[in-house]
Amino acid sequence: MPSRKLNLSIAAGVALTFGAATVLAEGYGPRPEGVAHGTEISEGDLALWDIDIEAPTGEGLPEGEGTVAKGKEVFAAKCVACHGEEAGGGAMYGSMVGGIGTMTERPRRLTPGSMYPYAPIFFDYTRRAMPMDSPMSLTADEVYSLAAYIYHLNGLIPEDFTMNAETMPTIEMPNRDAFMVDDRPDASAERCMSDCKPIGTVADGDQKS
Ligand code: HEC
């Protein structure tokens, strides 16, 4: 529940302002009803920022679709200055094409084609971070089209591929099985959303050394 999380962090910020010692001694105490200051943020406002795409399922991918041809156009208008012709490397970044099969070589060549284990990662990253000088400015159709263009340049999909929420997760990425699950004990922390232990205390199951 995103709004609850926000209220909690606002409450924490206020408590900290009035003295860290109080927080450490008493924890956060009961959460006050409603917001303590400012106005309640609406779920609608939060939705604009709740844009995570799950991988490998692609859950969260929006409606819309894109094609290689449209992606080529958008790329020429909004990406080529930094990423170069046909994403082969430009003023700001190296190639986004090729490198497939180099993961066990030195140097590896990391590109969306060679590295990403799941195709929807491109959507999440590009929508939130690119173009670098104007992030979050692309439409869903533009991002789908750019994904089609880049994955096509990488030889992963045919030129007539239609990219959308259904098709994107089905693309077989070459590096799909090369990632391993990080099972170190300190990497398994679970997010706490209610009745959380005060910050600074050790959660059940955590190792102390
Ligand atoms: C102003 C320069 C600039 C523009 C314009 C720009 N990029 Fe980038 N892009 C970068 C830089 C710099 C990085 C590396 C960022 C990093 O490593 O943190 C990057 C990284 C990326 C990556 C990650 C590459 C990888 O190997 O994982 C993708 C994908 C990408 N850009 C796509 C795009 C697309 C699509 C557009 C056009 C809509 C675009 N970029 C426009 C500068 C730019």
Residues whose N, C-alpha, C, O or C-beta is under 5 A from the ligand:
A	BS01	HEC	K78 C79 C82 M92 Y93 L110 T111 P112 T126 M130 P131 M132 D133 L146
